[in-house]
């Protein structure tokens, strides 16, 4: 089974390696390009934080590029899910509190591990946010600072290799990890006139919100991970691949 990997780099290549270890082939086709931004002097902002909020690994990667990182490692991190929590630990953060995989799940994590009177929460944010975490936390009495550390630029067209794979039936699946990625994917499929070819592809979606973006593609097929994390999504892919193989073997008898 060959799968289209659509997440930004370096996560795309990391996911492709994981698929390879499971005996699955991958075509890396990021829908977004991450650019780290100059957020100015963050020393005072980070020093004042009772906790840092990381809704993606890109926020942590942006912080890791700054001199303040070493002094921030004693500050607790509220990480959106397992992959982000893992990176925080790799960077050397001493206290990492892990959410269930969605930005809204961090509200409960903050309530459990932080106090509104203990100082601001600092969200290591991207330029565009799908969920108003700052507003939701402020409604619960927290002070939230939200320096913008990176932005994601959308891919303008599918590569020639991806178009060829769709047209020849070389792709059995596409992995979609965020609503924004799925929205761009759907737009590029339409722009390339590949709606018919995509009907033969199974889309593996991290969450229902991701799958919802596929409504723009008539007849698009999809499966949704049991929980919004990469491990559950990869398990879903492995199960589907095994089911397809079993069906093919039964049909050949």
C-alpha positions as YAML, in Angstrom:
chain: A
units: angstrom
residues:
- id: 1
  name: UNK
  ca: [0.00, 0.00, 0.00]
- id: 2
  name: UNK
  ca: [1.35, 3.41, -0.96]
- id: 3
  name: UNK
  ca: [0.17, 6.39, 1.07]
- id: 4
  name: UNK
  ca: [0.27, 10.12, 0.50]
- id: 5
  name: UNK
  ca: [1.79, 11.89, 3.52]
- id: 6
  name: UNK
  ca: [0.51, 15.46, 3.69]
- id: 7
  name: UNK
  ca: [1.83, 16.92, 6.95]
- id: 8
  name: UNK
  ca: [4.58, 19.56, 6.97]
- id: 9
  name: UNK
  ca: [8.26, 18.75, 7.22]
- id: 10
  name: UNK
  ca: [10.08, 17.49, 9.21]
- id: 11
  name: UNK
  ca: [7.06, 15.57, 10.53]
- id: 12
  name: UNK
  ca: [6.25, 14.27, 7.03]
- id: 13
  name: UNK
  ca: [9.57, 12.47, 6.66]
- id: 14
  name: UNK
  ca: [9.30, 11.14, 10.21]
- id: 15
  name: UNK
  ca: [5.86, 9.73, 9.44]
- id: 16
  name: UNK
  ca: [7.12, 8.25, 6.16]
- id: 17
  name: UNK
  ca: [9.87, 6.45, 8.11]
- id: 18
  name: UNK
  ca: [7.32, 5.03, 10.53]
- id: 19
  name: UNK
  ca: [5.23, 3.78, 7.63]
- id: 20
  name: UNK
  ca: [8.30, 2.19, 6.09]
- id: 21
  name: UNK
  ca: [8.98, 0.33, 9.34]
- id: 22
  name: UNK
  ca: [5.47, -1.10, 9.07]
- id: 23
  name: UNK
  ca: [6.06, -2.26, 5.51]
- id: 24
  name: UNK
  ca: [4.11, 0.57, 3.89]
- id: 25
  name: UNK
  ca: [5.34, 2.88, 1.15]
- id: 26
  name: UNK
  ca: [4.93, 6.67, 1.28]
- id: 27
  name: UNK
  ca: [4.91, 9.62, -1.08]
- id: 28
  name: UNK
  ca: [5.72, 12.79, 0.88]
- id: 29
  name: UNK
  ca: [3.59, 15.71, -0.31]
- id: 30
  name: UNK
  ca: [3.37, 18.41, 2.42]
- id: 31
  name: UNK
  ca: [0.33, 20.65, 2.13]
- id: 32
  name: UNK
  ca: [1.98, 23.31, 4.31]
- id: 33
  name: UNK
  ca: [5.44, 24.85, 4.62]
- id: 34
  name: UNK
  ca: [6.42, 26.06, 8.09]
- id: 35
  name: UNK
  ca: [8.30, 29.34, 8.45]
- id: 36
  name: UNK
  ca: [9.69, 30.41, 11.81]
- id: 37
  name: UNK
  ca: [9.17, 34.09, 12.62]
- id: 38
  name: UNK
  ca: [11.05, 36.72, 14.58]
- id: 39
  name: UNK
  ca: [8.92, 37.19, 17.66]
- id: 40
  name: UNK
  ca: [11.25, 39.72, 19.25]
- id: 41
  name: UNK
  ca: [12.68, 39.41, 22.75]
- id: 42
  name: UNK
  ca: [10.71, 36.71, 24.57]
- id: 43
  name: UNK
  ca: [12.90, 36.55, 27.68]
- id: 44
  name: UNK
  ca: [10.49, 38.42, 29.97]
- id: 45
  name: UNK
  ca: [7.43, 36.73, 28.47]
- id: 46
  name: UNK
  ca: [8.76, 33.22, 28.99]
- id: 47
  name: UNK
  ca: [10.31, 34.03, 32.37]
- id: 48
  name: UNK
  ca: [6.92, 35.21, 33.67]
- id: 49
  name: UNK
  ca: [5.05, 32.13, 32.48]
- id: 50
  name: UNK
  ca: [3.67, 29.63, 34.97]
- id: 51
  name: UNK
  ca: [3.40, 27.23, 32.02]
- id: 52
  name: UNK
  ca: [4.00, 27.08, 28.28]
- id: 53
  name: UNK
  ca: [1.28, 25.82, 25.96]
- id: 54
  name: UNK
  ca: [2.32, 23.84, 22.89]
- id: 55
  name: UNK
  ca: [-0.52, 23.06, 20.49]
- id: 56
  name: UNK
  ca: [1.94, 21.70, 17.93]
- id: 57
  name: UNK
  ca: [5.55, 20.63, 17.74]
- id: 58
  name: UNK
  ca: [6.28, 23.67, 15.59]
- id: 59
  name: UNK
  ca: [5.82, 25.99, 18.56]
- id: 60
  name: UNK
  ca: [8.43, 24.03, 20.49]
- id: 61
  name: UNK
  ca: [10.76, 23.93, 17.48]
- id: 62
  name: UNK
  ca: [10.47, 27.70, 17.19]
- id: 63
  name: UNK
  ca: [11.33, 28.13, 20.86]
- id: 64
  name: UNK
  ca: [14.26, 25.71, 20.51]
- id: 65
  name: UNK
  ca: [15.85, 28.13, 18.03]
- id: 66
  name: UNK
  ca: [16.00, 30.90, 20.67]
- id: 67
  name: UNK
  ca: [18.59, 31.54, 23.40]
- id: 68
  name: UNK
  ca: [15.80, 31.55, 26.02]
- id: 69
  name: UNK
  ca: [15.27, 27.78, 25.68]
- id: 70
  name: UNK
  ca: [17.82, 26.79, 28.33]
- id: 71
  name: UNK
  ca: [16.21, 29.08, 30.91]
- id: 72
  name: UNK
  ca: [12.72, 27.84, 30.01]
- id: 73
  name: UNK
  ca: [13.32, 24.14, 30.63]
- id: 74
  name: UNK
  ca: [12.12, 24.37, 34.23]
- id: 75
  name: UNK
  ca: [8.77, 25.80, 33.13]
- id: 76
  name: UNK
  ca: [5.93, 23.25, 32.83]
- id: 77
  name: UNK
  ca: [4.66, 22.51, 29.32]
- id: 78
  name: UNK
  ca: [1.04, 21.78, 28.50]
- id: 79
  name: UNK
  ca: [1.38, 19.66, 25.34]
- id: 80
  name: UNK
  ca: [-1.55, 19.02, 23.02]
- id: 81
  name: UNK
  ca: [-0.83, 15.30, 22.58]
- id: 82
  name: UNK
  ca: [1.72, 12.48, 22.81]
- id: 83
  name: UNK
  ca: [3.93, 13.56, 19.89]
- id: 84
  name: UNK
  ca: [4.22, 17.14, 21.15]
- id: 85
  name: UNK
  ca: [4.81, 15.91, 24.70]
- id: 86
  name: UNK
  ca: [7.56, 13.61, 23.43]
- id: 87
  name: UNK
  ca: [9.36, 16.48, 21.69]
- id: 88
  name: UNK
  ca: [9.12, 18.63, 24.83]
- id: 89
  name: UNK
  ca: [10.82, 15.87, 26.80]
- id: 90
  name: UNK
  ca: [13.47, 15.43, 24.12]
- id: 91
  name: UNK
  ca: [14.26, 19.15, 24.35]
- id: 92
  name: UNK
  ca: [14.81, 18.77, 28.08]
- id: 93
  name: UNK
  ca: [11.63, 20.16, 29.66]
- id: 94
  name: UNK
  ca: [11.33, 18.76, 33.16]
- id: 95
  name: UNK
  ca: [7.53, 18.90, 33.59]
- id: 96
  name: UNK
  ca: [5.31, 17.95, 30.67]
- id: 97
  name: UNK
  ca: [1.54, 17.56, 31.00]
- id: 98
  name: UNK
  ca: [-0.04, 15.76, 28.06]
- id: 99
  name: UNK
  ca: [-3.43, 16.43, 26.49]
- id: 100
  name: UNK
  ca: [-5.60, 14.03, 24.51]
- id: 101
  name: UNK
  ca: [-4.70, 15.42, 21.08]
- id: 102
  name: UNK
  ca: [-6.94, 18.45, 20.50]
- id: 103
  name: UNK
  ca: [-6.37, 22.09, 21.44]
- id: 104
  name: UNK
  ca: [-9.66, 22.19, 23.36]
- id: 105
  name: UNK
  ca: [-8.46, 19.32, 25.54]
- id: 106
  name: UNK
  ca: [-5.78, 21.62, 26.96]
- id: 107
  name: UNK
  ca: [-8.46, 23.56, 28.85]
- id: 108
  name: UNK
  ca: [-8.86, 20.61, 31.22]
- id: 109
  name: UNK
  ca: [-5.07, 20.15, 31.40]
- id: 110
  name: UNK
  ca: [-4.65, 23.80, 32.40]
- id: 111
  name: UNK
  ca: [-7.43, 23.60, 35.00]
- id: 112
  name: UNK
  ca: [-5.82, 20.51, 36.53]
- id: 113
  name: UNK
  ca: [-2.22, 21.74, 36.62]
- id: 114
  name: UNK
  ca: [-2.34, 25.54, 36.80]
- id: 115
  name: UNK
  ca: [-3.92, 28.33, 38.83]
- id: 116
  name: UNK
  ca: [-5.13, 31.65, 37.36]
- id: 117
  name: UNK
  ca: [-3.41, 33.55, 40.18]
- id: 118
  name: UNK
  ca: [0.00, 31.94, 39.55]
- id: 119
  name: UNK
  ca: [0.96, 33.91, 36.46]
- id: 120
  name: UNK
  ca: [0.21, 33.90, 32.73]
- id: 121
  name: UNK
  ca: [0.13, 30.93, 30.42]
- id: 122
  name: UNK
  ca: [2.25, 31.45, 27.29]
- id: 123
  name: UNK
  ca: [0.93, 29.84, 24.12]
- id: 124
  name: UNK
  ca: [3.70, 29.19, 21.58]
- id: 125
  name: UNK
  ca: [1.38, 30.01, 18.72]
- id: 126
  name: UNK
  ca: [1.22, 29.92, 14.96]
- id: 127
  name: UNK
  ca: [-0.11, 32.84, 12.95]
- id: 128
  name: UNK
  ca: [-3.40, 31.11, 12.17]
- id: 129
  name: UNK
  ca: [-5.25, 29.18, 14.87]
- id: 130
  name: UNK
  ca: [-8.14, 26.80, 14.32]
- id: 131
  name: UNK
  ca: [-9.35, 27.04, 17.93]
- id: 132
  name: UNK
  ca: [-9.56, 30.07, 20.23]
- id: 133
  name: UNK
  ca: [-7.72, 28.50, 23.16]
- id: 134
  name: UNK
  ca: [-6.69, 31.91, 24.51]
- id: 135
  name: UNK
  ca: [-10.31, 33.08, 24.70]
- id: 136
  name: UNK
  ca: [-11.51, 29.88, 26.35]
- id: 137
  name: UNK
  ca: [-8.77, 30.00, 28.98]
- id: 138
  name: UNK
  ca: [-9.29, 33.70, 29.67]
- id: 139
  name: UNK
  ca: [-12.98, 32.97, 30.24]
- id: 140
  name: UNK
  ca: [-11.82, 30.69, 33.07]
- id: 141
  name: UNK
  ca: [-9.73, 33.43, 34.65]
- id: 142
  name: UNK
  ca: [-6.30, 32.65, 33.19]
- id: 143
  name: UNK
  ca: [-4.04, 35.30, 31.76]
- id: 144
  name: UNK
  ca: [-2.76, 34.13, 28.37]
- id: 145
  name: UNK
  ca: [0.08, 35.55, 26.29]
- id: 146
  name: UNK
  ca: [0.25, 34.39, 22.69]
- id: 147
  name: UNK
  ca: [3.48, 35.27, 20.87]
- id: 148
  name: UNK
  ca: [3.33, 34.24, 17.19]
- id: 149
  name: UNK
  ca: [6.41, 32.13, 16.51]
- id: 150
  name: UNK
  ca: [5.67, 30.56, 13.13]
- id: 151
  name: UNK
  ca: [3.35, 30.57, 10.17]
- id: 152
  name: UNK
  ca: [2.23, 27.92, 7.70]
- id: 153
  name: UNK
  ca: [2.04, 28.67, 3.98]
- id: 154
  name: UNK
  ca: [-0.29, 26.57, 1.83]
- id: 155
  name: UNK
  ca: [0.94, 24.48, -1.08]
- id: 156
  name: UNK
  ca: [-0.24, 25.98, -4.39]
- id: 157
  name: UNK
  ca: [-0.45, 22.85, -6.55]
- id: 158
  name: UNK
  ca: [0.06, 19.11, -6.36]
- id: 159
  name: UNK
  ca: [3.39, 17.84, -7.60]
- id: 160
  name: UNK
  ca: [3.63, 16.02, -10.92]
- id: 161
  name: UNK
  ca: [4.49, 12.83, -9.01]
- id: 162
  name: UNK
  ca: [1.35, 13.06, -6.86]
- id: 163
  name: UNK
  ca: [-0.88, 13.73, -9.87]
- id: 164
  name: UNK
  ca: [0.61, 10.75, -11.67]
- id: 165
  name: UNK
  ca: [0.06, 8.46, -8.69]
- id: 166
  name: UNK
  ca: [-3.59, 9.49, -8.41]
- id: 167
  name: UNK
  ca: [-4.23, 9.08, -12.14]
- id: 168
  name: UNK
  ca: [-2.59, 5.66, -12.37]
- id: 169
  name: UNK
  ca: [-4.13, 4.31, -9.17]
- id: 170
  name: UNK
  ca: [-0.78, 4.10, -7.45]
- id: 171
  name: UNK
  ca: [-2.06, 5.59, -4.21]
- id: 172
  name: UNK
  ca: [-4.21, 3.46, -1.94]
- id: 173
  name: UNK
  ca: [-4.53, 6.07, 0.81]
- id: 174
  name: UNK
  ca: [-3.86, 9.62, 1.98]
- id: 175
  name: UNK
  ca: [-3.09, 10.68, 5.55]
- id: 176
  name: UNK
  ca: [-4.65, 13.93, 6.79]
- id: 177
  name: UNK
  ca: [-3.59, 15.25, 10.19]
- id: 178
  name: UNK
  ca: [-5.34, 18.62, 10.51]
- id: 179
  name: UNK
  ca: [-8.45, 20.42, 9.21]
- id: 180
  name: UNK
  ca: [-6.25, 23.00, 7.50]
- id: 181
  name: UNK
  ca: [-4.20, 20.35, 5.72]
- id: 182
  name: UNK
  ca: [-7.38, 18.53, 4.64]
- id: 183
  name: UNK
  ca: [-8.91, 21.77, 3.33]
- id: 184
  name: UNK
  ca: [-5.83, 22.52, 1.22]
- id: 185
  name: UNK
  ca: [-5.75, 18.92, -0.01]
- id: 186
  name: UNK
  ca: [-9.39, 19.07, -1.12]
- id: 187
  name: UNK
  ca: [-8.78, 22.37, -2.93]
- id: 188
  name: UNK
  ca: [-5.73, 21.05, -4.78]
- id: 189
  name: UNK
  ca: [-7.53, 17.85, -5.78]
- id: 190
  name: UNK
  ca: [-10.33, 19.93, -7.31]
- id: 191
  name: UNK
  ca: [-7.87, 22.26, -9.04]
- id: 192
  name: UNK
  ca: [-6.16, 19.24, -10.63]
- id: 193
  name: UNK
  ca: [-9.47, 17.69, -11.71]
- id: 194
  name: UNK
  ca: [-8.76, 14.52, -9.74]
- id: 195
  name: UNK
  ca: [-12.09, 14.07, -7.93]
- id: 196
  name: UNK
  ca: [-12.81, 10.84, -9.83]
- id: 197
  name: UNK
  ca: [-9.42, 9.34, -9.10]
- id: 198
  name: UNK
  ca: [-9.64, 10.28, -5.43]
- id: 199
  name: UNK
  ca: [-12.83, 8.24, -5.06]
- id: 200
  name: UNK
  ca: [-10.59, 5.14, -5.13]
- id: 201
  name: UNK
  ca: [-8.40, 6.43, -2.29]
- id: 202
  name: UNK
  ca: [-9.03, 5.84, 1.42]
- id: 203
  name: UNK
  ca: [-8.38, 8.93, 3.55]
- id: 204
  name: UNK
  ca: [-7.06, 8.34, 7.05]
- id: 205
  name: UNK
  ca: [-8.14, 11.29, 9.20]
- id: 206
  name: UNK
  ca: [-6.89, 12.24, 12.64]
- id: 207
  name: UNK
  ca: [-10.30, 13.49, 13.80]
- id: 208
  name: UNK
  ca: [-13.89, 14.11, 12.67]
- id: 209
  name: UNK
  ca: [-12.99, 17.78, 12.15]
- id: 210
  name: UNK
  ca: [-10.37, 16.69, 9.61]
- id: 211
  name: UNK
  ca: [-12.77, 14.33, 7.83]
- id: 212
  name: UNK
  ca: [-15.37, 17.11, 7.60]
- id: 213
  name: UNK
  ca: [-13.13, 19.00, 5.16]
- id: 214
  name: UNK
  ca: [-13.44, 16.12, 2.68]
- id: 215
  name: UNK
  ca: [-17.10, 16.99, 2.07]
- id: 216
  name: UNK
  ca: [-15.76, 19.25, -0.69]
- id: 217
  name: UNK
  ca: [-14.76, 16.10, -2.64]
- id: 218
  name: UNK
  ca: [-17.82, 14.16, -3.88]
- id: 219
  name: UNK
  ca: [-17.67, 10.51, -2.86]
- id: 220
  name: UNK
  ca: [-14.46, 10.82, -0.84]
- id: 221
  name: UNK
  ca: [-13.95, 7.82, 1.43]
- id: 222
  name: UNK
  ca: [-12.42, 8.17, 4.88]
- id: 223
  name: UNK
  ca: [-11.71, 6.50, 8.19]
- id: 224
  name: UNK
  ca: [-11.16, 8.37, 11.47]
- id: 225
  name: UNK
  ca: [-8.70, 7.44, 14.21]
- id: 226
  name: UNK
  ca: [-10.22, 6.25, 17.47]
- id: 227
  name: UNK
  ca: [-8.31, 8.95, 19.32]
- id: 228
  name: UNK
  ca: [-6.66, 12.06, 17.80]
- id: 229
  name: UNK
  ca: [-3.04, 10.94, 17.96]
- id: 230
  name: UNK
  ca: [-0.57, 9.55, 15.44]
- id: 231
  name: UNK
  ca: [-0.26, 6.13, 17.09]
- id: 232
  name: UNK
  ca: [-3.99, 5.46, 16.79]
- id: 233
  name: UNK
  ca: [-3.99, 6.75, 13.22]
- id: 234
  name: UNK
  ca: [-1.11, 4.48, 12.22]
- id: 235
  name: UNK
  ca: [-2.85, 1.53, 13.89]
- id: 236
  name: UNK
  ca: [-5.94, 2.31, 11.81]
- id: 237
  name: UNK
  ca: [-3.84, 2.30, 8.64]
- id: 238
  name: UNK
  ca: [-2.21, -1.03, 9.50]
- id: 239
  name: UNK
  ca: [-5.61, -2.61, 10.21]
- id: 240
  name: UNK
  ca: [-7.04, -1.31, 6.93]
- id: 241
  name: UNK
  ca: [-4.04, -2.61, 5.00]
- id: 242
  name: UNK
  ca: [-4.44, -6.04, 6.60]
- id: 243
  name: UNK
  ca: [-8.17, -6.07, 5.84]
- id: 244
  name: UNK
  ca: [-7.50, -5.16, 2.19]
- id: 245
  name: UNK
  ca: [-4.89, -7.93, 1.91]
- id: 246
  name: UNK
  ca: [-7.24, -10.49, 3.44]
- id: 247
  name: UNK
  ca: [-10.06, -9.47, 1.10]
- id: 248
  name: UNK
  ca: [-7.76, -9.71, -1.92]
- id: 249
  name: UNK
  ca: [-6.56, -13.18, -0.91]
- id: 250
  name: UNK
  ca: [-10.12, -14.39, -0.34]
- id: 251
  name: UNK
  ca: [-11.19, -13.05, -3.73]
- id: 252
  name: UNK
  ca: [-8.38, -14.85, -5.53]
- id: 253
  name: UNK
  ca: [-9.38, -18.29, -4.24]
...
